[in-house]
Amino acid sequence: MKLWLRKAAVVLITIMTLGMYVPPAFLNADESKDDISAKTDIKEDISTSVAEADSPLEEESQEDKSVSFVQSMTSDAKVQTMKKLGPKISSQIDPVFLDTILFGVEEAVTKTLATVDESDYPFIGITDQPTDGWGEKIFNLYDVRTDKALAKFHVRRDNRPMEGYWFNFHYHVSNDRFETHREIGEIFWSKNVPPKWMA
């Protein structure tokens, strides 16, 4: 091959791989065929480039695991919220309002998990039994090692005079000892008393 063609090939490969791959010695533009070293040198170059490339891939896979964990938790949170409402209530709520509440729950779970170190993600659980009847509890995010809640998600029935019944979705976090109501959203029911949860 002509020298300029070899140099062009090296430059193109370098640009396309952005340093992730070290080309074999036969593409080196400055060496002739007689100067190519033994196969062991080529293997060392390749193994070095592979070892360097492993680190970013491991970081990306860790990020992917974190993202998939958060997605899994938000999905479970939505399921628990729908379970809490039960078929009687959820079938009579406007889907647009219900989607808004579910999106708010998803954001709240994501916000709460952002305060937790990613190395603790395997130890974070979600309770799977909402309180039925008249209770407020939808689910808790908790540390399975200590069984302590990180966040408590609730829905409260508010009977406002002259307006009727509203469902108030909110959550509490452990950072302030569960004192502050963090609003997720509200849905109007009607002037009639809503059925029990999970009915």
Disulfide bonds with the S-S distance in Angstrom:
none
